[in-house]
Amino acid sequence: MFTNNDLKQISSIGISEQVIQKQLNIFKNGIPFLTIDKAASVGNGIVRLSDEDKKRYIDIWNNYLKEQKGKVVKFVPASGAASRMFKELFEFVEKENKNLFVGNFFNEIEQFAFYDLLDKKCTELENKGLEDLLIAGEFTKVLRILLESIGLNYGNLPKGLILFHKYYNERRTPFLEHLAEGVEYAKGNDNTVYLHFTVSPEHRKLFEAHLDENRAMYEQRYRVRFDISFSEQKKSTDTIAVNSDNEPFRETDGSLVLRPAGHGALIENLNDLDADIVFIKNIDNVVPDRLKEPTVEYKKAIAGYLVSLQQQVSVYLKELENPDISEAKLQVIAKFCQSRLFNINTKISELDRESLIAYIKGKLNRPMRVCGMVKNEGEPGGGPYLVYNSDGTISPQILETSQINTKDNSQKKIMDEATHFNPVDLVCGLKDYKGNKINLSEYTDNNTYFISSKSKNGKELKALELPGLWNGAMSNWNTVFVEVPIETFTPVKNVNDLLRDEHR
């Protein structure tokens, strides 16, 4: 099937023929659905913190930072392009089809943080200010200056470098908001804040330049040192594309089409981090300073919750090293697995002593994450479920709709009645109870790929995405869901989202 040129192409980026063949088999055989036991809800898979609990866990986290018990990193997937933010504006430029969305954009254009910058660029290029161009009805010209390389080039920039928020004396991108936010809950006692951004190769220099322009000012303002690193999705995680017959899709020159495999590939970037605890949050989920308090409080609370669980797990794993551990203690630890980590084994009472110890050790000694969950308000995306594993046990998982068999009425009913949504608000523990780094690739469910439809050169293709970073890539972690307020979830999916109160 593969030519010598094909083999040279895939080996040049670190992929083997066997891996490509496995990917082709996935296209041909399909991806198995996961079976849901129930949607996680408050009291049944989702923890709701009382005010007293929240304060206690915040204190635990503040103490962790004060004592510098481990390295804390804020990890931000930032490779997303801004082009999708401006989809409706691009369509207007192409067809000049007036609609409510475009009308709202122009009616409120002075409210955008990029207004002054756009006005300046209009004056440079047209010898007319933005207001004059709008009065003259030059809407398409204004959008070209905003979106295209002749002007601000916003349609080709990463979302992280678009001006989002206005302040009295400055304008901030999401990148800068993440720096400001990180100071509030990830600053160590040496006043260092570690952040890591995953970026596209073509945008890396732009991010580095943006950092260079602002680092000194932000370090002086917050009296901290920012230790900021960047990485790119590894080419060795690319996947092959196929046509409608599930045969390799080829370029006009006959070469294979290999595509980035989605954010699931970022488990490799996360695995490369030198960190004990990592916060994960999307680049566009930020608010201005006046609204940061709930986010900061709950980030600290879920981090404290993670630390408290890690401390208890460490105690139990050390006790399990004693061959004479009592039966009563074994039952206490088994109950902890089921009641605090929600790892449910309906046959646990049937296990003999040796099997029970092995089972508990296997469940406890793995990476851990605490995931904030918000009440479902109709946003598209994944949600928290209690899901059957291959060994017959049940554990918390974040699932996308594509992983659920919606043709099965019982499964669809569970999905439709789900009460909570995944806002991508994670705190992760990457070390084991002895302080050793865990190899995260060993805890991925490699059967939970995604197949999506794309097009290239006017032809339809099917693309394969690796198990999502917070879906299958973390499938075999210890996972705990904690309810967080909707105020902590403020994504910007289109440019007019910036007109919402939470972004003004």
C-alpha positions as CSV (number, residue, x, y, z in Angstrom):
1,M,0.0,0.0,0.0
2,F,2.8,2.4,0.9
3,T,5.5,3.5,-1.5
4,N,9.1,4.1,-0.6
5,N,8.3,7.8,-0.7
6,D,5.4,7.3,1.7
7,L,7.6,5.5,4.1
8,K,10.3,8.2,3.9
9,Q,7.6,10.9,4.5
10,I,6.2,9.4,7.6
11,S,9.5,8.3,9.1
12,S,10.9,11.9,8.6
13,I,8.5,13.1,11.3
14,G,8.9,10.1,13.6
15,I,5.9,8.0,12.7
16,S,6.1,4.3,11.9
17,E,4.3,2.3,9.3
18,Q,2.6,0.3,12.0
19,V,1.1,3.4,13.6
20,I,-0.2,4.6,10.2
21,Q,-1.7,1.2,9.6
22,K,-3.4,1.2,13.0
23,Q,-4.9,4.6,12.1
24,L,-6.2,3.3,8.8
25,N,-7.8,0.4,10.6
26,I,-9.6,2.8,13.0
27,F,-11.1,4.6,10.0
28,K,-12.3,1.2,8.5
29,N,-13.5,-0.4,11.7
30,G,-15.0,2.7,13.4
31,I,-14.5,3.9,17.0
32,P,-16.4,2.0,19.8
33,F,-18.8,4.1,21.9
34,L,-18.3,4.3,25.6
35,T,-21.1,3.1,27.8
36,I,-22.5,5.6,30.4
37,D,-23.7,4.3,33.7
38,K,-25.2,7.8,34.5
39,A,-24.5,11.5,34.1
40,A,-22.5,12.8,37.1
41,S,-24.6,15.1,39.3
42,V,-24.2,16.9,42.6
43,G,-24.0,14.2,45.3
44,N,-23.4,11.5,42.7
45,G,-20.1,12.1,41.1
46,I,-19.9,15.9,41.5
47,V,-18.8,17.5,44.7
48,R,-20.4,20.8,45.8
49,L,-18.3,22.7,48.2
50,S,-19.9,24.6,51.1
51,D,-18.5,28.0,52.0
52,E,-16.7,26.4,54.9
53,D,-15.2,23.7,52.7
54,K,-14.2,26.3,50.1
55,K,-12.4,28.3,52.7
56,R,-10.6,25.2,54.1
57,Y,-9.4,24.1,50.7
58,I,-8.2,27.7,49.8
59,D,-6.2,27.6,53.0
60,I,-4.7,24.3,52.1
61,W,-3.7,25.7,48.7
62,N,-2.3,28.9,50.1
63,N,-0.2,26.8,52.5
64,Y,1.0,24.6,49.7
65,L,2.3,27.7,47.8
66,K,3.7,29.3,50.9
67,E,5.8,26.2,51.8
68,Q,6.8,25.7,48.1
69,K,5.9,22.0,48.4
70,G,6.0,21.5,44.6
71,K,6.4,23.3,41.3
72,V,3.2,24.8,40.0
73,V,2.6,25.5,36.3
74,K,-0.3,27.1,34.5
75,F,-0.7,25.2,31.2
76,V,-2.7,27.1,28.4
77,P,-3.5,25.5,25.0
78,A,-3.1,28.6,22.8
79,S,-2.7,27.3,19.3
80,G,-6.3,28.1,18.3
81,A,-6.6,30.5,15.4
82,A,-8.8,33.6,15.6
83,S,-10.3,33.0,12.2
84,R,-13.3,31.2,13.6
85,M,-14.0,34.2,15.9
86,F,-14.5,36.3,12.8
87,K,-16.4,33.8,10.6
88,E,-19.5,36.0,10.1
89,L,-17.3,39.0,9.3
90,F,-15.4,37.0,6.7
91,E,-18.7,36.0,5.1
92,F,-19.8,39.6,5.0
93,V,-16.6,40.6,3.2
94,E,-17.2,37.8,0.7
95,K,-20.9,38.3,0.0
96,E,-21.8,41.6,1.8
97,N,-24.9,39.8,3.2
98,K,-26.2,42.1,6.0
99,N,-27.4,40.3,9.1
100,L,-28.1,40.9,12.7
101,F,-24.6,39.7,13.8
102,V,-22.7,42.1,11.5
103,G,-25.2,44.9,12.5
104,N,-24.5,44.4,16.2
105,F,-20.7,44.3,15.5
106,F,-20.8,47.7,13.8
107,N,-23.3,49.3,16.2
108,E,-21.1,48.4,19.1
109,I,-17.7,48.7,17.5
110,E,-16.5,51.4,19.9
111,Q,-16.9,48.9,22.7
112,F,-14.2,46.6,21.4
113,A,-10.7,46.8,22.9
114,F,-9.2,46.9,19.4
115,Y,-11.2,49.9,18.4
116,D,-8.4,52.5,18.9
117,L,-5.9,50.3,17.1
118,L,-8.3,49.8,14.2
119,D,-9.0,53.5,14.0
120,K,-5.3,54.2,13.9
121,K,-4.7,51.7,11.1
122,C,-7.6,53.1,9.1
123,T,-6.1,56.5,9.3
124,E,-2.7,55.2,8.2
125,L,-4.1,53.4,5.2
126,E,-7.0,55.5,4.1
127,N,-6.3,59.0,5.5
128,K,-9.7,58.7,7.1
129,G,-10.6,57.7,10.7
130,L,-12.7,54.6,11.4
131,E,-15.8,56.7,12.1
132,D,-15.5,58.5,8.8
133,L,-15.2,55.3,6.9
134,L,-18.4,53.9,8.6
135,I,-20.3,57.1,7.9
136,A,-19.3,56.7,4.3
137,G,-20.7,53.1,4.3
138,E,-17.2,51.6,3.8
139,F,-18.0,48.5,5.9
140,T,-16.2,46.0,3.8
141,K,-13.1,48.2,3.7
142,V,-13.1,48.4,7.5
143,L,-13.4,44.7,7.8
144,R,-10.5,44.1,5.4
145,I,-8.3,46.4,7.4
146,L,-9.3,44.5,10.6
147,L,-9.0,41.0,9.2
148,E,-6.4,41.0,6.4
149,S,-2.7,41.4,6.2
150,I,-3.0,44.9,4.8
151,G,-4.2,46.0,8.2
152,L,-4.3,44.4,11.7
153,N,-4.4,40.8,10.2
154,Y,-6.7,39.7,13.0
155,G,-8.2,37.0,10.8
156,N,-4.8,35.2,10.6
157,L,-3.6,35.7,14.2
158,P,-3.9,33.3,17.1
159,K,-6.8,34.0,19.4
160,G,-4.4,34.6,22.2
161,L,-3.1,37.7,20.6
162,I,-6.4,39.5,19.9
163,L,-7.1,42.5,22.1
164,F,-10.0,41.3,24.4
165,H,-10.3,43.8,27.2
166,K,-10.2,47.5,27.8
167,Y,-8.8,49.1,30.9
168,Y,-8.4,52.8,31.7
169,N,-4.8,52.9,30.6
170,E,-4.2,49.7,28.7
171,R,-5.7,47.0,26.4
172,R,-5.1,43.3,27.1
173,T,-4.9,40.1,25.0
174,P,-6.0,36.8,26.5
175,F,-2.3,36.0,26.8
176,L,-1.8,38.9,29.1
177,E,-4.9,38.1,31.1
178,H,-3.5,34.6,31.8
179,L,-0.4,36.2,33.2
180,A,-2.4,38.5,35.5
181,E,-4.6,35.6,36.5
182,G,-1.7,33.2,37.2
183,V,-0.2,35.7,39.7
184,E,-3.4,35.3,41.8
185,Y,-3.2,31.5,42.4
186,A,0.0,30.1,41.0
187,K,2.7,32.3,42.5
188,G,5.3,30.5,44.6
189,N,6.9,31.9,47.8
190,D,9.9,33.0,45.6
191,N,7.5,35.2,43.7
192,T,7.9,33.2,40.5
193,V,4.9,32.4,38.3
194,Y,5.4,29.5,35.8
195,L,3.2,29.5,32.7
196,H,3.4,27.2,29.6
197,F,1.6,28.0,26.3
198,T,1.2,25.5,23.5
199,V,1.3,27.4,20.2
200,S,1.3,26.8,16.5
201,P,4.8,26.9,14.9
202,E,3.8,29.8,12.6
203,H,2.7,31.9,15.6
204,R,5.4,31.1,18.1
205,K,7.6,34.2,17.3
206,L,4.5,36.4,17.6
207,F,3.8,35.1,21.1
208,E,7.5,35.5,22.1
209,A,7.5,39.1,20.7
210,H,4.3,39.9,22.6
211,L,5.9,38.5,25.8
212,D,9.1,40.6,25.3
213,E,7.0,43.7,24.8
214,N,5.1,43.3,28.1
215,R,7.2,41.1,30.5
216,A,9.1,44.0,32.2
217,M,5.9,46.0,32.8
218,Y,3.9,43.0,34.2
219,E,6.8,41.8,36.4
220,Q,7.2,45.3,37.8
221,R,3.4,45.8,38.3
222,Y,2.9,42.4,40.1
223,R,6.3,42.2,41.7
224,V,6.9,38.8,40.4
225,R,9.1,36.9,38.0
226,F,7.4,35.2,35.1
227,D,9.0,32.0,33.9
228,I,7.2,31.4,30.6
229,S,7.8,28.6,28.1
230,F,6.3,27.6,24.8
231,S,5.9,24.4,23.0
232,E,4.4,23.2,19.7
233,Q,2.3,20.1,19.0
234,K,4.8,17.4,18.0
235,K,4.8,16.3,14.3
236,S,5.1,12.7,15.5
237,T,1.6,12.9,16.8
238,D,0.2,13.8,13.3
239,T,-2.4,11.4,11.9
240,I,-3.2,10.3,8.3
241,A,-6.2,11.6,6.4
242,V,-8.4,9.3,4.2
243,N,-10.9,9.7,1.5
244,S,-14.5,8.5,1.5
245,D,-13.3,4.9,0.8
246,N,-11.0,5.0,3.8
247,E,-7.9,5.0,1.5
248,P,-5.1,7.5,2.2
249,F,-5.9,11.0,1.0
250,R,-3.1,12.3,-1.2
251,E,-1.8,15.7,-2.4
252,T,-1.7,16.5,-6.1
253,D,2.0,15.4,-6.1
254,G,1.0,12.0,-4.6
255,S,2.3,12.6,-1.1
256,L,0.3,11.6,1.9
257,V,-1.8,14.1,3.8
258,L,-0.8,14.1,7.5
259,R,-2.7,16.4,9.8
260,P,-2.3,17.7,13.4
261,A,-4.2,15.3,15.6
262,G,-6.2,17.8,17.7
263,H,-5.6,18.9,21.3
264,G,-5.3,15.2,22.4
265,A,-1.7,15.4,21.1
266,L,-0.9,17.9,23.8
267,I,-0.7,15.1,26.4
268,E,2.9,14.8,25.1
269,N,3.5,18.4,25.8
270,L,2.0,18.1,29.3
271,N,4.1,15.0,29.8
272,D,7.3,16.9,29.1
273,L,6.6,19.5,31.8
274,D,8.7,19.6,34.9
275,A,5.9,20.2,37.3
276,D,4.1,18.7,40.4
277,I,0.8,20.5,39.9
278,V,-0.6,21.9,36.7
279,F,-3.6,24.2,36.1
280,I,-5.2,23.8,32.6
281,K,-7.4,26.4,31.1
282,N,-8.3,27.4,27.5
283,I,-6.8,30.6,26.1
284,D,-10.1,32.3,25.5
285,N,-11.7,31.7,28.9
286,V,-10.6,34.9,30.7
287,V,-12.2,37.9,32.3
288,P,-11.0,41.4,33.2
289,D,-9.6,42.1,36.6
290,R,-12.9,43.3,38.1
291,L,-14.4,39.9,37.6
292,K,-11.5,37.6,38.5
293,E,-12.4,37.0,42.1
294,P,-14.7,34.0,41.6
295,T,-12.2,32.4,39.2
296,V,-9.3,32.9,41.6
297,E,-11.3,31.6,44.6
298,Y,-12.4,28.4,42.9
299,K,-9.1,27.8,41.3
300,K,-7.5,27.8,44.7
301,A,-10.3,25.7,46.1
302,I,-10.1,22.9,43.6
303,A,-6.3,23.0,43.8
304,G,-6.6,22.6,47.6
305,Y,-9.0,19.8,47.1
306,L,-6.5,18.1,44.8
307,V,-3.7,18.5,47.4
308,S,-5.9,17.1,50.2
309,L,-6.7,14.0,48.1
310,Q,-3.1,13.5,47.2
311,Q,-2.1,13.7,50.8
312,Q,-4.6,11.0,51.8
313,V,-3.7,8.8,48.8
314,S,0.0,9.1,49.8
315,V,-0.8,8.0,53.4
316,Y,-2.8,5.0,52.1
317,L,-0.2,3.9,49.6
318,K,2.5,3.9,52.2
319,E,0.2,1.9,54.5
320,L,-0.3,-0.6,51.7
321,E,3.4,-1.3,51.6
322,N,2.9,-3.1,54.9
323,P,2.2,-6.8,54.2
324,D,0.4,-7.0,57.5
325,I,-2.0,-4.3,56.9
326,S,-5.3,-5.1,58.7
327,E,-8.5,-6.1,56.9
328,A,-10.3,-3.2,58.5
329,K,-7.8,-0.7,57.1
330,L,-8.1,-2.3,53.6
331,Q,-11.8,-1.8,53.7
332,V,-11.4,1.9,54.8
333,I,-9.1,2.4,51.8
334,A,-11.4,0.6,49.4
335,K,-14.3,2.8,50.6
336,F,-12.1,5.9,50.0
337,C,-11.6,4.8,46.4
338,Q,-15.4,4.4,45.9
339,S,-16.7,7.4,47.9
340,R,-14.0,10.1,47.3
341,L,-12.5,9.1,43.9
342,F,-15.7,7.6,42.6
343,N,-14.0,4.5,41.3
344,I,-16.8,2.0,41.6
345,N,-16.2,-1.8,41.6
346,T,-19.4,-3.7,42.1
347,K,-17.5,-6.9,42.7
348,I,-15.0,-5.5,45.2
349,S,-16.4,-7.7,48.0
350,E,-15.6,-10.8,46.0
351,L,-11.9,-10.1,45.8
352,D,-9.5,-12.0,48.0
353,R,-7.0,-10.2,50.1
354,E,-4.1,-10.3,47.5
355,S,-6.4,-9.2,44.7
356,L,-7.9,-6.4,46.7
357,I,-4.5,-5.0,47.6
358,A,-3.4,-5.1,44.0
359,Y,-6.7,-3.5,42.8
360,I,-6.4,-0.6,45.3
361,K,-2.8,0.0,44.6
362,G,-3.5,0.2,40.9
363,K,-6.4,2.6,41.4
364,L,-4.6,4.9,43.8
365,N,-1.1,5.1,42.2
366,R,-1.8,7.1,39.0
367,P,-2.1,10.8,37.9
368,M,-4.9,12.7,39.5
369,R,-7.1,15.6,38.3
370,V,-9.8,17.7,39.9
371,C,-12.1,19.1,37.2
372,G,-14.4,22.1,37.7
373,M,-17.9,21.6,36.3
374,V,-20.5,24.3,35.6
375,K,-24.2,23.9,35.4
376,N,-25.3,23.1,31.9
377,E,-26.7,26.1,30.1
378,G,-26.8,24.6,26.6
379,E,-23.2,25.2,25.6
380,P,-21.9,22.6,23.1
381,G,-19.1,20.3,24.2
382,G,-18.3,17.6,26.7
383,G,-19.8,16.8,30.1
384,P,-19.1,14.7,33.2
385,Y,-20.3,11.1,33.3
386,L,-19.8,7.9,35.3
387,V,-18.6,5.5,32.6
388,Y,-17.9,1.8,32.4
389,N,-14.3,0.8,32.0
390,S,-12.9,-2.2,30.2
391,D,-12.3,-4.0,33.5
392,G,-16.0,-3.7,34.5
393,T,-15.5,-0.9,37.0
394,I,-17.1,2.6,36.8
395,S,-15.2,5.9,37.0
396,P,-15.7,9.6,36.2
397,Q,-14.9,10.6,32.7
398,I,-15.4,13.7,30.5
399,L,-17.1,12.7,27.3
400,E,-17.9,14.5,24.1
401,T,-21.2,13.8,22.3
402,S,-19.3,11.8,19.6
403,Q,-18.3,9.3,22.2
404,I,-21.9,8.4,23.2
405,N,-24.2,6.2,21.2
406,T,-27.1,8.6,20.7
407,K,-29.0,6.0,18.7
408,D,-29.3,4.0,21.9
409,N,-32.3,5.6,23.6
410,S,-31.2,4.8,27.1
411,Q,-27.8,6.4,26.5
412,K,-29.3,9.4,24.8
413,K,-31.7,9.9,27.6
414,I,-28.8,10.0,30.1
415,M,-27.0,12.5,27.9
416,D,-30.0,14.7,27.5
417,E,-30.7,14.8,31.3
418,A,-27.1,15.8,32.2
419,T,-27.0,18.7,34.6
420,H,-23.4,19.9,34.1
421,F,-20.9,20.9,31.4
422,N,-17.1,20.7,31.1
423,P,-15.6,24.3,30.9
424,V,-12.0,23.0,30.8
425,D,-11.0,24.0,34.3
426,L,-8.6,21.4,35.5
427,V,-5.9,21.1,38.3
428,C,-3.7,18.1,37.7
429,G,-1.2,16.2,39.9
430,L,1.6,14.7,37.8
431,K,3.8,13.0,40.5
432,D,3.3,9.8,42.3
433,Y,3.2,9.4,46.1
434,K,7.0,9.1,46.2
435,G,7.5,12.3,44.2
436,N,8.4,10.5,41.0
437,K,7.2,11.9,37.7
438,I,4.4,9.7,36.2
439,N,4.5,8.8,32.5
440,L,1.2,10.2,31.4
441,S,1.1,8.3,28.1
442,E,0.5,5.1,30.1
443,Y,-2.9,6.4,31.3
444,T,-4.4,7.2,27.9
445,D,-7.3,5.3,26.4
446,N,-6.1,4.8,22.8
447,N,-9.5,3.5,21.6
448,T,-11.2,6.9,22.1
449,Y,-10.2,8.7,18.9
450,F,-12.4,11.2,17.0
451,I,-13.2,11.1,13.3
452,S,-14.1,14.5,11.7
453,S,-15.0,15.6,8.2
454,K,-12.8,18.2,6.5
455,S,-12.0,19.3,3.0
456,K,-8.8,20.0,1.1
457,N,-8.4,21.2,-2.5
458,G,-12.1,21.0,-2.9
459,K,-12.3,17.3,-2.0
460,E,-13.8,15.8,1.2
461,L,-11.5,14.0,3.6
462,K,-11.8,12.3,6.9
463,A,-9.4,13.3,9.7
464,L,-8.4,11.4,12.8
465,E,-8.0,13.2,16.1
466,L,-6.2,11.6,19.0
467,P,-8.1,11.1,22.3
468,G,-8.9,14.6,23.6
469,L,-6.6,16.0,26.2
470,W,-9.3,16.1,28.9
471,N,-11.2,13.1,27.3
472,G,-9.4,9.9,26.3
473,A,-5.9,11.3,26.9
474,M,-6.7,11.4,30.7
475,S,-9.1,8.5,30.7
476,N,-7.2,6.4,33.2
477,W,-6.4,9.2,35.6
478,N,-8.1,9.5,39.0
479,T,-10.8,12.1,38.3
480,V,-12.9,14.1,40.6
481,F,-15.6,16.6,39.6
482,V,-16.2,19.7,41.7
483,E,-19.0,22.2,40.9
484,V,-17.8,25.7,40.1
485,P,-19.9,28.8,39.4
486,I,-20.9,29.7,35.8
487,E,-19.1,33.1,36.3
488,T,-15.8,31.1,35.9
489,F,-16.7,30.1,32.4
490,T,-16.6,33.0,29.9
491,P,-15.3,31.7,26.6
492,V,-15.1,33.9,23.4
493,K,-16.2,31.8,20.5
494,N,-17.1,34.7,18.2
495,V,-16.1,38.3,18.2
496,N,-19.5,39.6,19.5
497,D,-19.0,37.5,22.6
498,L,-16.6,40.4,23.6
499,L,-19.7,42.6,23.9
500,R,-21.0,40.6,26.8
501,D,-20.9,42.2,30.2
502,E,-18.2,39.8,31.4
503,H,-15.8,41.1,28.8
504,R,-16.4,44.9,29.0
